Amino acid sequence: MGKDKKSNGVDMEIQEEHADGVRKRETWTNKIDFLLACIGFSVGLGNVWRFPYLCYKNGGGAFLIPYFILVIIGGVPLFFLECSVGQFMGVSGFRAWSICPLFQGIGISSTIVVFFLNCYYNIILCWSFYYMFSSFALELPWVSCGNSWNSKYCTDFSSEAAESPFVKNISSMGNFQKLVCSNATETYYAIFNESGTIRNESYSTACVPSHLRLDSVQEFWENKVLNISDGIEPENMGEIKWDLALTLLFAWVVVYCCICKGIKSSGKVMYVTATSPYLFMAALLIRNALLPGSLNGVIFYLKPDLSKLNDMEVWVDAGTQIFFSYSIAIGALTALGSYNKFNHNSYRDCIIFACANSGTSFFAGFIIFTILGHMAEVQGVDIKDVAAGGPGLAFIAYPKAVSLMPGAPIWAILFFLMLILLGLDSQFVGVEGVISAVVDQWPNLLRRGYRKEIFIGIVCILNFFIGLSMVSRGGMYVFQLFDYYSGSKIILFIAFFECIAIAWIYGVRRFYDNLEMMLGFRINPYMMVSWTVLSPIFCMCVFIMSVVNYSELDYKRPTKPLYKFPTWAVGIGWGMAAFAAIWIPLMILYRFYERGISRETITYLITPQGLKDHQLRPQDKKEGTSADKYRTSNPPPYQEKGTANEGFQSNSTLDNTKL
C-alpha cells in the first residue's frame, strides 16, 4: 500500500498504447482524483434544492434522524460496494458484473439508467447558464413587470407592499364578482366571471384577487425562460426555444471538452468543479446570515416535529434522497472505482465521501432557509408560503430572494455559477459512466486512435438531440416525465440485486477476502451484515413503499388547473422504467437458454469470469477448483493484452482463509 507506481515489484506506470495500437485503460493520476470525482458527481443539485425541502416538509430537524440512520444502513455500504466492485474488476458496466455472470444484466440496467439521467440532467445546466447570462445586467430581468413576457396579473413584489392595490371588498353580481381595491391615493374595481377572467375593470394591472396574482419571477420562469405550453400533447409541444437550445449546446460542448481526453483531463477539472462550490456556499451563507429574518429561517429548518417519525412517508423520502444524493445503482460509481489502482484505499475514501455528501446537504439547508426566512419577513408571509422543492426552489424562490439583496446581480451570478459547477462534475461522471461501460465492452474497437473521442462526441450529440425535446414550449413536461419515471424506483430495484449478487451468489466472505487483498486490511464486519441483510431489506422496503404510494405524474402551475399527464405519456414513462429494469431478469433467462439448465451451467453462472492471478485468493488457485476452471474462460479482450492492474499477487496472509 501507499505506492503509486509499483506494488509487489510490479511496474504500474500506464503505457499509452499497445504495439497493435490499442490503448491501455487509464487509472487516476493520484489518490485524491477518485475522491474528488465521487464528491463532484454525487454532491450535486439535489443536495442544494431537494434535501432542504424534504427536511422542512418532513419535520425539520426530526428528518435528520431517519436520514442518518438510513445513511448508515444503506447509503455508505452500497456506495462502497459499487466502488469496490469496479476497483476489484478493473472495468465497468457489463464487464464489471462478470464477477457474478448470473446478474450481468445489472451492468446493462445501470448503464441505461445513467444514460436517461444524462439526457435530462444537462437541461438543468442549460437553465442555470441561461439565468447566469441573464444576470449580467444592472437590474435583474425578473424583478419587474412591464416586460414583453409579463401578463396583466404580474405583481412587482419588490414594491408590492407600498404601491400595489389591495382588495378592499368583494361583492357578488349574479355569476360575477366585483372586487374593489385601492392604494394610498386611488380606488379601482374589477369584475370577474366564475373562471377568474376579467370582464370589466378600471385598473389594468393589479386589481386582481390574490389567487390569480403572479409575481414577476414566476412569469420570467414560465413565460420567458420556458414559454411553457398547456401540456405534452403533440399539438401543445410547440416550437423549440432556440435561446435555450443554444445554451444546451453550449453546456454539452463544455462537457465534451472536459471529458474527451479521458479521466486524466476530467480529473483535473474536478479540482475546480468539486471544490469551488464550497467557497461560493460559504460566501452565500455569510451574506444570508446578515439579512433580517434569517434566524427565523434557521429555526424553521431545524425545529423538530418528532410526530413525523411515525409517518412512513418520511422514511421513504429519506431513503429515496439517499439513493439520489449518493448516486447509487446507476453504474457511475462502478466506473469511477474501476479507474483506481488495485490497492487503492477506497474504504477510507468512502467514509470521507459520506461525511462530505451528507454534510453538504445539511450545510445547504442553512443557505436556503436563511434566505427564505429573509424573504418571508420582507413579504410579511409565513416561510412555508415561500418554500418550494425541486427546480422551483432554484429558479423561482432563490432568484426572487436574491433580488431583495443589495448588489443583487453579483449574488445572482454567484448563485447560478455555483449551480453550474455542482451540475457540471455530476454530468462529467454521468457521461463517463456510459462511455466506460461501452468502451470496456469493445476495447479493441474503441481504444484505437481517436475512436474513443469520436464515440464520446457521438454520445454527447445524441444526448443533445434528445434534450431538444425538453427545450421546446412543452419541454418541461418531457423533463418531468424523464425525472419521474426513468430512475426513481428502478435504482432501488437494481441496488437490491447488487446486494443479492455479491452477498448471496458470489459470497460475502469471498468478497471480504478480495477486499483484504486489495486494501491490505480487513474492513469492519458491519459491511458484511449490511450487504447480506440490512441493505437488501432497506432497498426492497423503500421500493415497495414507493410503489404502494405511487400517484400518476401531474404538474402544477399557478392560476392553472392541475395538469394530469395523458395515459400515453404515463405509458412512455413506465416503458422507460421497464426498459431499464428488464435486463436483469432477461439476462438470467438468456444465460440458461444459451447453456441449458444443468449443474455445470449453474456453477458457471455463479463463478466469476475472466479473473487474473492478482484477483484470485490462494485457495482459488488450487488446481481443479471451479474458480481455476472458469477464471480464464472467455476473457475480456482487454485482458488478453494486459491491464493496469496486471501482476498483483494475493497477500500471503490469506493463505489459510477459508470460504
C-alpha positions, 0 to 999 in steps of 0.5 A: 500500500501507499505506492503509486507506481509499483506494488509487489515489484510490479511496474504500474506506470500506464503505457499509452498504447499497445504495439497493435495500437490499442490503448491501455485503460487509464487509472487516476493520476493520484489518490485524491482524483477518485475522491474528488470525482465521487464528491463532484458527481454525487454532491450535486443539485439535489443536495442544494434544492431537494434535501432542504425541502424534504427536511422542512416538509418532513419535520425539520430537524426530526428528518435528520434522524431517519436520514442518518440512520438510513445513511448508515444502513444503506447509503455508505455500504452500497456506495462502497460496494459499487466502488469496490466492485469496479476497483476489484474488476478493473472495468465497468458496466457489463464487464464489471458484473462478470464477477457474478455472470448470473446478474450481468444484466445489472451492468446493462440496467445501470448503464441505461439508467445513467444514460436517461439521467444524462439526457435530462440532467444537462437541461438543468445546466442549460437553465442555470447558464441561461439565468447566469447570462441573464444576470449580467445586467444592472437590474435583474430581468425578473424583478419587474413587470412591464416586460414583453413576457409579463401578463396583466396579473404580474405583481412587482413584489419588490414594491408590492407592499407600498404601491400595489392595490389591495382588495378592499371588498368583494361583492357578488353580481349574479355569476360575477364578482366585483372586487374593489381595491385601492392604494394610498391615493386611488380606488379601482374595481374589477369584475370577474366571471366564475373562471377568474377572467376579467370582464370589466375593470378600471385598473389594468394591472393589479386589481386582481384577487390574490389567487390569480396574482403572479409575481414577476419571477414566476412569469420570467420562469414560465413565460420567458425562460420556458414559454411553457405550453398547456401540456405534452400533447403533440399539438401543445409541444410547440416550437423549440426555444432556440435561446435555450437550445443554444445554451444546451449546446453550449453546456454539452460542448463544455462537457465534451471538452472536459471529458474527451481526453479521458479521466486524466483531463476530467480529473483535473477539472474536478479540482475546480468543479468539486471544490469551488462550490464550497467557497461560493456556499460559504460566501452565500451563507455569510451574506444570508446570515446578515439579512433580517429574518434569517434566524427565523429561517434557521429555526424553521429548518431545524425545529423538530416535529418528532410526530413525523417519525411515525409517518412512513412517508418520511422514511421513504423520502429519506431513503429515496434522497439517499439513493439520489444524493449518493448516486447509487445503482446507476453504474457511475460509481462502478466506473469511477472505482474501476479507474483506481489502482488495485490497492487503492484505499477506497474504504477510507475514501468512502467514509470521507465521501459520506461525511462530505455528501451528507454534510453538504446537504445539511450545510445547504439547508442553512443557505436556503432557509436563511434566505427564505426566512429573509424573504418571508419577513420582507413579504410579511408571509409565513416561510412555508408560503415561500418554500418550494422543492425541486427546480422551483426552489432554484429558479423561482424562490432563490432568484426572487430572494436574491433580488431583495439583496443589495448588489443583487446581480453579483449574488445572482451570478454567484448563485447560478455559477455555483449551480453550474459547477455542482451540475457540471462534475455530476454530468462529467461522471454521468457521461463517463459512466456510459462511455466506460461501460461501452468502451470496456465492452469493445476495447479493441474497437474503441481504444484505437486512435481517436475512436474513443473521442469520436464515440464520446462526441457521438454520445454527447450529440445524441444526448443533445438531440434528445434534450431538444425535446425538453427545450421546446414550449412543452419541454418541461413536461418531457423533463418531468416525465424523464425525472419521474419515471426513468430512475426513481424506483428502478435504482432501488430495484437494481441496488437490491440485486447488487446486494443479492449478487455479491452477498448471496451468489458470489459470497460475502466472505469471498468478497471480504477476502478480495477486499483484504487483498486489495486494501491490505486490511480487513474492513469492519464486519458491519459491511458484511451484515449490511450487504447480506441483510440490512441493505437488501431489506432497506432497498426492497422496503423503500421500493415497495413503499414507493410503489404502494404510494405511487400517484400518476405524474401531474404538474402544477402551475399557478392560476392553472388547473392541475395538469394530469399527464395523458395515459400515453405519456404515463405509458412512455414513462413506465416503458422507460422504467421497464426498459431499464429494469428488464435486463436483469431478469432477461439476462438470467433467462438468456444465460440458461437458454444459451447453456441449458439448465444443468449443474455445470451451467449453474456453477458457471453462472455463479463463478466469476469470469475472466479473473487474473492471478492478482484477483484470485485468493490462494485457495482459488488457485488450487488446481481443479477448483471451479474458480481455476476452471472458469477464471480464464474462460472467455476473457475480456479482450482487454485482458488478453493484452494486459491491464493496469492492474496486471501482476498483483499477487494475493497477500500471503496472509490469506493463505489459510482463509477459508470460504 
